[in-house]
Every structure is written in C-alpha cells, then in structure tokens.
Amino acid sequence: MFSTRPRKADLTSMAAKKRSVIGGVDTHRDTHHAAVIDSTGGLLGDAQFPATAAGYADLLAWMRSFGRLIAIGVEGTGSYGAGLARHLTSQKITVVEVDRPDRRTRRSKGKSDPIDAIAAARSTLAGTAMGIPKTRTGPVEAIRALRVARQGAVKARTAAINQMRGLVAAAPEALRAKLTKLSGAVLVTRCTALTIDSTRLNDPEHATAAALAGLARRVVALTEEITTLDRQLAPLVRQAAPRTSALFGVGTDVAAQLLTTAGDNPDRLRSEAALAHLCGAAPIPASSGRVRRHRLHRGGDRGANHALHTIALCRLRYDQRTRAYQQRRITEGLSKQEILRCLKRYIVRDVYTALRADFAALTP
C-alpha cells in the first residue's frame, strides 16, 4: 500500500517556495555577483552572472528558486547596474538602490564581490538602503545623455583656453605682447589667424604660435559642438518641463540639471524635503547637550546644488522681492552666505512644485 504523505524532500521544497527572501547584487562592467538571504539575514547562496540580457534573466530565476522574492538591493543602478535595474523593474521586482559600504565597514569586514553582494542584501532587509532607482526610460534620460556630451565639451573647451593662456604667459616677448590681456573670445580669434612657418618649428616662437593655433581651432570646434547640443537640448527641456523652465532664473541648462536629478520617475522624491536633501540644501540637526542648532547638509547631488546656486544668484541680482528679502535678513544679523543657503531652501519649494506639475502633465 502506497503512502499519500509527502516526502521530506517535497516538504523542504514546499517550505522553500513559501520562504521570503531578499537579494543583493554587486555590479561590475562584465559580471554581476548576486547573493540571497532569508528573512533573518542568513545567507542562502551567492553566485556570479554575466552582465547581459541572458545573465539578468538567469540571475532573477536563480534568486526566485530560493523562495518568494521580496526585493533586490542593487549597487550602481546609475552605472554598471542600470541594465539590471531596468530588467528587474520590467519584471515587477522591487529594486532598492544601495550605496557602497563606507570605508569603516570595509576596513572591518573586508572587500570582495560576495561580501558586497551580501551587504547589499542585508542593508535592504534592515531598511538602511531605501533609495528608489531612476527608471532611465523616458525623456529625462535622453536629456541626461545630451548633457553628458555638453558638459564634456565645456570642460574640454575651458581646459584648452587655460592652456592657451599658460602658453601666452611664457611665450617669447614678440608673441606675448600681441596676445596678453585679451578676453577668451578675442584670444581665440587672434590665435586662429596666426601665421605658422612649418620649416621653423625648432624656433620657440614659431612652435608656440603653432600650438596656440591648434588649441584655438580646438576651441572653435568645441564651441560649435556646444552650440549644436544646446539647440538639441532646448526643445526637449521645454517640452518635458515647461513650468520648471518658466521659473525665474531657470535657463535650459539649469532646468536640464534639475530634471536629471529628479529622474523619469519623480515619485521617488516623496516630499519637498526629500528633494532639498537630495540637492544638499536641507538643514540637518547638529545639536549636543544644551546646544540646539542645525547645519547645512553637504551631501547630495552637487550638480543640483550648483543649479540652485545659479537660480539664487540670478534672483538676488534681478528679482526685487529676493533683494528685499536679502536686506531684511541682513538687518536680522545673517551673513550673505547664510542668506544664500536660506534662499536655496526656498527655491527647492518652487522647483518641487513645478517638477511635480510637469511630470503629472507627462503621465498619460
């Protein structure tokens, strides 16, 4: 007579399917190392997968084999882990953005791919990692990509102009006298018109002139590239964020930076205070004993903080209400630096409201 009772192996399999598990992934360019833990933090397994579409599918199937997958903590969702995060999100998996372990933790526990993957899973389970990654599937990601190219071109142009000024400062007197104390635009124009004698490049004056002419041509080419990228960015930014672009002191580049900071899924910013914290414009407690005070949070997205700084400076110069606010706070004893910090926090309020309205209009 056959027994109808389930075998021990079947019971183990059934228990595993009911078990809640958490995943963690340490991402790299070519491979991702994954780990799975149970609800008490115990390690169930770790493995390495290729950073490809097939590898993402295998990683998810492997994690699901341990039980009911609650969430996955992923390091580097904005770089090497972007593809994995997109795949997991498309499969309706809760993805949590995990920061790298701090140096103190790494000194005490060591550094390896399995250790980092396990740490990502455990920080997700403990709730110390709560960030929602950007989806990177909408118009904001397109704007970010164009801004990466623009920022690189601006940086290269600035470096080229600085090199030109350095060459002029040490150039032979005949050349230095003609090119010193000129604005950047005039210097570039003068240098592009320099006559180069390729047969006399062993002469420092002719070699310097040749170097200046080459750098000037580079600056001209980079300026044309920046102008082209600006023409491409402007309509995208106006279409994605008309209300944000209409704020006083917000130009195309500033609006593009604010959009990039928010991402394509601004619901990840749960409140105005969350945006202020992300932009490094939120006061945080710094009290001790009988001293009650706050200090400025200096973390967050420094590009977004610079955008707020640009808006504040523009309003201080051209907006009468902002200038009146500055005068009132000066009479109260605040320094100009402290007033600027207060202005950034107020500007976040305007930006948050405008961004939410812009993304609400984009949502079908």
HELIX and SHEET records of a PDB file:
HELIX    1   1 LYS A    8  LYS A   18  1                                  11    
HELIX    2   2 ALA A   53  ARG A   64  1                                  12    
HELIX    3   3 ALA A   82  SER A   90  1                                   9    
HELIX    4   4 ARG A  103  LYS A  109  1                                   7    
HELIX    5   5 ASP A  113  ALA A  126  1                                  14    
HELIX    6   6 PRO A  139  ALA A  169  1                                  31    
HELIX    7   7 GLU A  173  LEU A  179  1                                   7    
HELIX    8   8 GLY A  184  THR A  192  1                                   9    
HELIX    9   9 SER A  198  ARG A  200  5                                   3    
HELIX   10  10 PRO A  204  ALA A  240  1                                  37    
HELIX   11  11 PRO A  242  SER A  245  1                                   4    
HELIX   12  12 THR A  252  ALA A  262  1                                  11    
HELIX   13  13 PRO A  266  ARG A  268  5                                   3    
HELIX   14  14 GLU A  272  LEU A  278  1                                   7    
HELIX   15  15 ARG A  302  TYR A  318  1                                  17    
HELIX   16  16 GLN A  320  THR A  331  1                                  12    
HELIX   17  17 LYS A  336  LEU A  362  1                                  27    
SHEET    1   A 5 LEU A  43  PRO A  50  0                                        
SHEET    2   A 5 THR A  31  ASP A  38 -1                                        
SHEET    3   A 5 SER A  20  THR A  27 -1                                        
SHEET    4   A 5 ARG A  68  GLU A  75  1                                        
SHEET    5   A 5 VAL A  95  VAL A  98  1                                        
SHEET    1   B 2 PRO A 283  PRO A 285  0                                        
SHEET    2   B 2 HIS A 294  LEU A 296 -1                                        
END                                                                             
